[in-house]
Amino acid sequence: MQKRKIAITFLFVMILCVTGCTKQLKGPDGKVVTNTETGQVLPSNILCAPTDEDIIQLYKENKIALEKKYKEELDSGDIGKKEYDKKIASIMDVEDYPSCDKFTILGDGNGGIWTTLFVRPLSWVLIKIGKFLGNYGLAIVFVTLIIRLIMYPITLKTAKQSENLKKAQPDLEKIEKKYRNKNDQDSLNRKAQETMMVYKKYNINPLSGCLFSFLQIPLFFAFYEALYRLPVLFEDVLLGFQMSTSPIKGMGMGNWLYIILPVLVFLATYFSFKLNSGAGMAGEQAKQMSMTMNIMNIVITMMSFTMSTAIIFYWITNNTFTIIQNLIVKRSK
């Protein structure tokens, strides 16, 4: 169950990083428009207007270039007037967006169910708290902690389940040895029955451990989009780190302090996994699980080199909370 839970979470994270609901701004040549100073790929579906003059200029220059391209296609007869009008209407105009200070939860109601229910409310909270704190990077950390505290009763139960599974480990290992190499249906049924008896003895609900993972997935998606599509967030700086800059870009610009971020991602992910390593598994299964988590940790760490600093701050805060919570539960047990 634990292995399945982590595999599902990791799969969704990978899918999000490859696709996601965000849209990239593309120029006349079809290439994505990038802010050369920060390395950020500019989104075309921002939620409110940027304030940085250099970013505003990039959006305006791209709009002018696209209008010129479509006009040339119309004049040459490559496209008709109807298609030309459609393409012109689809061009993103940064001046059409309200300032982030005037951002509302509902907006115009055309963002779809996902944006309306998850992304916009979270974005609104991030803007309000960022304005109150005077730093939108700090708002990421603060809002992450608020959400984790709200969900604490659920995550605490999950952590306790993990500890109960570790207590049940000797009994589960005995069952595993007893039915090793016995693959007939009768043996499998008896093994399942005895395993459930152990779960009952230690007050373990195999399904409860999955609840937080399924709740965490949409939260991660919403954070990813909010941090990518809110200019006030990706324009801000926290502890000297530009929120929209990835570690590899930061190091490429000569700021080697950015190497700290992947190191923290590795440590936070490693200890978060380690506290749950092998829970409810015995023998070879525990070894395979440990290997799987080590591989995942390496992959996530490598991915963090290309993630924005904003996403990294969320990831580190979220995993650090999990580590502290599990240590408290472990000590109380």
C-alpha positions as CSV (number, residue, x, y, z in Angstrom):
1,M,0.0,0.0,0.0
2,Q,2.8,2.4,0.9
3,K,4.6,1.6,-2.3
4,R,1.5,2.2,-4.3
5,K,0.9,5.5,-2.6
6,I,4.3,6.9,-3.3
7,A,4.3,5.6,-6.9
8,I,0.9,7.3,-7.6
9,T,2.2,10.6,-6.1
10,F,5.4,10.5,-8.0
11,L,3.6,9.7,-11.3
12,F,1.3,12.7,-10.9
13,V,4.3,15.0,-10.1
14,M,6.1,13.7,-13.2
15,I,3.0,14.3,-15.4
16,L,2.6,17.8,-14.0
17,C,6.2,18.7,-14.7
18,V,5.9,17.4,-18.3
19,T,2.5,18.8,-19.1
20,G,0.5,20.7,-16.5
21,C,-2.3,23.2,-17.1
22,T,0.0,26.1,-17.6
23,K,0.5,27.6,-21.0
24,Q,3.8,28.9,-22.3
25,L,4.1,32.2,-24.3
26,K,5.3,31.5,-27.8
27,G,6.8,33.8,-30.3
28,P,6.3,34.0,-34.1
29,D,8.9,31.3,-34.6
30,G,7.0,28.9,-32.3
31,K,9.7,29.0,-29.6
32,V,8.9,29.8,-26.0
33,V,9.6,33.3,-24.9
34,T,12.1,33.4,-22.0
35,N,13.2,36.1,-19.6
36,T,17.0,36.0,-20.2
37,E,17.7,37.6,-16.9
38,T,16.0,35.0,-14.8
39,G,15.7,32.1,-17.2
40,Q,11.9,31.9,-16.7
41,V,9.7,30.7,-19.5
42,L,6.9,33.3,-19.5
43,P,3.3,32.0,-19.2
44,S,0.7,33.1,-21.6
45,N,-2.2,32.5,-19.2
46,I,-1.1,34.8,-16.3
47,L,-3.7,35.5,-13.7
48,C,-2.9,39.2,-13.3
49,A,-0.7,41.9,-14.8
50,P,3.1,41.9,-14.2
51,T,4.7,45.0,-12.7
52,D,8.3,44.5,-13.8
53,E,8.9,46.8,-16.8
54,D,11.3,44.3,-18.6
55,I,8.7,41.5,-18.4
56,I,5.9,43.8,-19.6
57,Q,8.1,44.8,-22.5
58,L,8.7,41.2,-23.5
59,Y,5.0,40.6,-23.6
60,K,4.4,43.7,-25.7
61,E,7.2,42.9,-28.1
62,N,5.9,39.4,-28.6
63,K,2.4,40.8,-29.4
64,I,3.8,43.2,-32.0
65,A,5.9,40.4,-33.6
66,L,2.8,38.1,-33.8
67,E,0.6,40.8,-35.3
68,K,3.3,41.5,-37.9
69,K,3.6,37.8,-38.8
70,Y,-0.2,37.3,-39.2
71,K,-0.5,40.5,-41.3
72,E,2.2,39.2,-43.6
73,E,0.4,35.8,-43.9
74,L,-2.9,37.7,-44.7
75,D,-1.2,39.9,-47.4
76,S,0.4,36.9,-49.0
77,G,-2.8,34.9,-49.1
78,D,-1.6,32.2,-46.8
79,I,-4.6,32.8,-44.5
80,G,-8.0,34.3,-45.1
81,K,-9.6,37.3,-43.3
82,K,-11.6,35.0,-40.9
83,E,-8.6,33.0,-39.8
84,Y,-6.5,36.3,-39.5
85,D,-9.1,37.8,-37.2
86,K,-9.2,34.6,-35.1
87,K,-5.4,34.6,-34.7
88,I,-5.3,38.3,-33.9
89,A,-7.9,37.7,-31.2
90,S,-5.9,34.9,-29.7
91,I,-2.8,37.0,-29.1
92,M,-2.1,37.6,-25.5
93,D,-2.2,41.3,-24.6
94,V,-0.7,42.0,-21.2
95,E,-2.7,45.3,-20.9
96,D,-6.0,43.3,-20.8
97,Y,-5.1,41.9,-17.3
98,P,-6.0,43.6,-14.1
99,S,-3.3,44.4,-11.5
100,C,-2.6,41.7,-8.9
101,D,-3.8,44.1,-6.3
102,K,-7.3,43.8,-7.8
103,F,-7.2,40.1,-8.2
104,T,-10.5,38.3,-7.2
105,I,-11.2,34.7,-6.4
106,L,-13.9,34.2,-9.0
107,G,-12.5,36.4,-11.8
108,D,-14.5,36.3,-15.0
109,G,-15.7,32.7,-14.4
110,N,-14.1,31.5,-17.7
111,G,-11.1,29.7,-16.2
112,G,-12.6,26.3,-16.0
113,I,-13.5,24.2,-12.9
114,W,-9.8,23.4,-12.0
115,T,-8.8,27.1,-12.0
116,T,-11.9,28.3,-10.3
117,L,-11.9,25.8,-7.5
118,F,-8.2,25.4,-6.8
119,V,-5.9,27.8,-8.5
120,R,-7.6,31.1,-8.1
121,P,-8.5,30.7,-4.4
122,L,-5.0,29.7,-3.5
123,S,-3.6,32.5,-5.7
124,W,-5.8,35.0,-3.9
125,V,-4.6,33.8,-0.5
126,L,-1.0,34.0,-1.6
127,I,-1.5,37.6,-2.8
128,K,-3.2,38.7,0.3
129,I,-0.7,37.2,2.7
130,G,2.3,38.3,0.5
131,K,1.0,41.8,0.6
132,F,0.6,41.6,4.4
133,L,4.0,40.2,5.0
134,G,5.7,42.4,2.4
135,N,7.2,39.5,0.6
136,Y,5.5,37.0,-1.8
137,G,8.3,34.5,-1.5
138,L,7.7,34.4,2.3
139,A,4.0,34.0,1.6
140,I,4.7,30.6,-0.1
141,V,6.3,29.3,3.1
142,F,3.6,30.8,5.3
143,V,0.6,29.5,3.2
144,T,2.2,26.0,3.0
145,L,2.5,25.9,6.7
146,I,-1.1,27.1,7.2
147,I,-2.4,24.3,4.8
148,R,-0.4,21.7,6.6
149,L,-1.7,22.8,10.0
150,I,-5.3,22.7,8.7
151,M,-4.7,19.2,7.4
152,Y,-2.7,18.2,10.5
153,P,-5.4,15.9,11.9
154,I,-5.4,13.8,8.7
155,T,-1.6,13.8,8.3
156,L,-1.2,13.0,12.0
157,K,-3.4,9.9,11.6
158,T,-1.3,8.9,8.5
159,A,1.9,9.2,10.5
160,K,0.5,7.2,13.4
161,Q,-0.5,4.5,10.9
162,S,3.0,4.4,9.6
163,E,4.4,3.9,13.1
164,N,1.8,1.2,13.8
165,L,3.0,-0.6,10.7
166,K,6.5,-0.5,11.9
167,K,5.4,-2.1,15.2
168,A,3.7,-4.8,13.2
169,Q,6.8,-5.5,11.2
170,P,7.9,-8.6,13.1
171,D,4.5,-10.2,12.8
172,L,4.3,-9.4,9.1
173,E,7.8,-10.8,8.5
174,K,6.7,-14.1,10.2
175,I,3.7,-14.3,7.9
176,E,5.9,-13.5,4.9
177,K,8.3,-16.4,5.8
178,K,5.5,-18.8,6.6
179,Y,4.0,-18.4,3.1
180,R,7.2,-17.9,1.1
181,N,7.1,-19.8,-2.2
182,K,3.4,-20.8,-1.6
183,N,1.5,-19.4,-4.5
184,D,-1.6,-21.6,-4.4
185,Q,-4.9,-19.9,-3.9
186,D,-5.6,-21.4,-0.5
187,S,-2.2,-20.3,0.9
188,L,-2.8,-16.8,-0.6
189,N,-6.2,-16.6,1.1
190,R,-4.8,-17.7,4.5
191,K,-1.9,-15.2,4.1
192,A,-4.3,-12.4,3.5
193,Q,-6.5,-13.4,6.5
194,E,-3.5,-13.6,8.8
195,T,-2.2,-10.2,7.5
196,M,-5.6,-8.6,8.2
197,M,-5.5,-10.1,11.8
198,V,-2.2,-8.4,12.3
199,Y,-3.6,-5.1,11.0
200,K,-6.5,-5.4,13.4
201,K,-4.2,-6.2,16.3
202,Y,-2.2,-3.0,15.8
203,N,-5.2,-0.9,14.8
204,I,-4.0,-0.4,11.2
205,N,-6.3,0.8,8.4
206,P,-4.4,0.1,5.1
207,L,-6.5,2.6,3.2
208,S,-6.1,5.6,5.6
209,G,-2.5,6.1,4.6
210,C,-3.5,6.9,1.0
211,L,-5.9,9.7,2.0
212,F,-3.3,12.5,2.5
213,S,-1.5,11.6,-0.7
214,F,-4.6,12.0,-2.8
215,L,-5.3,15.3,-1.0
216,Q,-1.8,16.5,-1.5
217,I,-1.8,15.9,-5.3
218,P,-4.3,18.7,-6.2
219,L,-2.6,21.0,-3.7
220,F,0.7,20.5,-5.4
221,F,-0.9,21.1,-8.8
222,A,-2.6,24.3,-7.6
223,F,0.6,25.6,-6.0
224,Y,2.5,24.8,-9.2
225,E,0.1,26.8,-11.3
226,A,-0.3,29.7,-8.9
227,L,3.5,30.1,-8.5
228,Y,3.9,29.9,-12.3
229,R,1.1,32.2,-13.3
230,L,1.2,35.0,-10.6
231,P,3.6,37.7,-11.7
232,V,3.9,39.1,-8.1
233,L,5.3,35.8,-7.1
234,F,7.7,35.1,-9.9
235,E,9.0,38.7,-9.8
236,D,9.8,38.6,-6.1
237,V,13.0,37.7,-4.2
238,L,13.5,35.8,-0.9
239,L,16.8,35.4,0.9
240,G,18.6,36.6,-2.2
241,F,16.9,34.0,-4.5
242,Q,14.8,35.1,-7.4
243,M,11.5,33.2,-7.3
244,S,11.4,32.5,-11.0
245,T,15.0,31.4,-11.4
246,S,16.0,27.8,-11.4
247,P,19.1,26.6,-9.7
248,I,20.8,25.7,-12.9
249,K,20.1,29.1,-14.4
250,G,21.2,30.9,-11.2
251,M,24.5,29.0,-11.2
252,G,24.9,29.7,-14.9
253,M,24.7,33.4,-14.0
254,G,27.5,33.0,-11.5
255,N,25.5,32.8,-8.4
256,W,26.6,29.5,-6.9
257,L,24.4,29.9,-3.8
258,Y,21.6,28.4,-5.8
259,I,23.3,25.0,-5.4
260,I,22.0,25.1,-1.8
261,L,18.4,24.6,-3.1
262,P,18.9,21.2,-4.7
263,V,20.9,20.1,-1.6
264,L,18.0,21.1,0.6
265,V,15.5,19.3,-1.7
266,F,17.6,16.1,-1.5
267,L,17.8,16.3,2.3
268,A,14.1,17.1,2.8
269,T,13.0,14.4,0.4
270,Y,15.4,11.8,1.8
271,F,14.5,12.2,5.4
272,S,10.8,12.4,4.6
273,F,11.0,9.1,2.7
274,K,13.3,7.5,5.3
275,L,10.8,8.0,8.2
276,N,8.3,5.9,6.2
277,S,10.8,3.5,4.7
278,G,9.6,-0.1,4.7
279,A,6.5,0.6,6.8
280,G,4.2,-2.5,6.5
281,M,6.7,-4.4,4.4
282,A,9.0,-7.3,5.2
283,G,12.2,-8.8,3.8
284,E,12.7,-8.4,0.1
285,Q,9.8,-6.0,-0.2
286,A,11.3,-3.6,2.3
287,K,14.6,-3.6,0.3
288,Q,12.8,-3.0,-3.0
289,M,10.9,-0.2,-1.4
290,S,14.0,1.4,0.0
291,M,15.7,1.2,-3.5
292,T,12.6,2.7,-5.1
293,M,12.6,5.7,-2.8
294,N,16.3,6.2,-3.2
295,I,15.9,6.3,-7.0
296,M,12.9,8.7,-6.6
297,N,14.9,11.0,-4.4
298,I,17.7,11.2,-7.0
299,V,15.2,11.9,-9.8
300,I,13.4,14.6,-7.8
301,T,16.8,16.2,-6.8
302,M,17.9,16.2,-10.5
303,M,14.5,17.7,-11.5
304,S,14.9,20.5,-8.8
305,F,17.8,21.9,-10.8
306,T,15.3,23.0,-13.5
307,M,12.4,23.9,-11.1
308,S,11.7,27.5,-10.2
309,T,12.9,28.6,-6.8
310,A,9.3,29.3,-5.8
311,I,8.4,25.6,-6.3
312,I,11.5,24.5,-4.4
313,F,10.6,26.7,-1.4
314,Y,7.2,25.0,-1.4
315,W,8.7,21.5,-1.7
316,I,11.2,22.1,1.1
317,T,8.7,23.6,3.5
318,N,6.1,20.9,2.9
319,N,8.6,18.0,3.4
320,T,10.2,19.7,6.4
321,F,6.8,19.9,8.1
322,T,6.3,16.1,7.3
323,I,9.7,15.3,8.9
324,I,9.0,17.3,12.1
325,Q,5.5,15.8,12.4
326,N,6.8,12.2,12.0
327,L,9.6,12.8,14.5
328,I,7.0,14.0,17.0
329,V,4.9,10.9,16.5
330,K,7.9,8.6,16.7
331,R,9.0,10.2,20.0
332,S,5.5,10.0,21.4
333,K,5.3,6.3,20.5
